[in-house]
Amino acid sequence: MPIYEYQCQSCGQIFEVWQKISEKPLEVCQSCGGPVKKLISHTSFQLKGSGWYVTDYARKGGGEKKEGQSEKKTEQKK
């Protein structure tokens, strides 16, 4: 369930609320009852690079290889 940030237009308090995506946004401040505005904030994770699913998760746990596919081996530097 996502966490949304709101800021009160009256008292200026910023607070977070766990809400389902399907729920309506809050309209009233939890402290003073004033109107609130939903804030846009950065997420806590990033999906970088190409093929992150394939390279990180798809073959772990003994998944089957397709015919003609080779596994890359990397050497660790010491």
C-alpha positions in Angstrom: 0.0 0.0 0.0 1.5 3.4 -1.0 2.3 6.2 1.4 1.1 9.6 0.4 2.3 13.0 1.8 0.0 15.8 2.5 0.5 19.4 3.6 -2.1 21.5 5.5 -2.9 24.8 3.8 -3.8 26.4 7.2 -1.2 25.2 9.8 1.6 24.0 7.3 1.9 20.6 8.9 3.3 17.9 6.6 2.1 14.3 7.3 2.1 10.9 5.7 -0.9 8.5 5.2 -1.0 4.9 4.0 -3.8 4.7 1.4 -4.9 2.3 -1.3 -4.5 3.7 -4.8 -8.3 3.4 -5.2 -9.0 5.6 -2.1 -10.0 9.3 -2.5 -7.3 11.8 -1.5 -7.7 13.4 1.9 -9.3 16.8 2.1 -9.0 17.7 5.8 -5.9 18.1 8.1 -5.7 15.6 10.8 -4.6 18.2 13.4 -6.5 21.5 12.7 -9.2 20.5 10.2 -7.9 22.8 7.5 -7.7 22.0 3.8 -4.8 19.8 2.7 -2.8 19.5 -0.6 -1.3 16.2 -1.8 2.5 16.5 -2.3 4.5 14.8 -5.0 7.7 13.2 -3.6 10.4 10.9 -4.9 10.2 7.2 -4.6 12.6 5.3 -2.3 13.9 3.0 -5.1 15.0 3.2 -8.7 15.0 0.7 -11.5 18.2 1.5 -13.5 19.8 -0.2 -16.4 18.5 -2.4 -19.1 17.2 -5.9 -18.4 17.1 -5.6 -14.6 14.6 -8.4 -14.4 16.4 -10.7 -16.7 19.9 -10.1 -15.3 19.0 -10.1 -11.6 16.0 -12.4 -11.1 15.0 -14.5 -14.1 17.6 -17.3 -13.8 18.1 -17.5 -10.1 16.7 -20.6 -8.5 17.6 -23.1 -11.2 15.4 -21.8 -14.0 15.6 -23.7 -17.3 17.8 -22.4 -20.1 16.5 -22.1 -23.6 18.3 -24.0 -26.3 21.3 -22.1 -27.6 21.6 -19.9 -24.6 24.9 -19.6 -22.8 25.6 -18.5 -19.3 28.1 -15.7 -18.8 30.8 -16.2 -16.2 32.4 -13.3 -14.6 35.8 -13.4 -12.9 36.4 -11.6 -9.6 39.4 -9.4 -9.3 41.6 -10.1 -6.3 
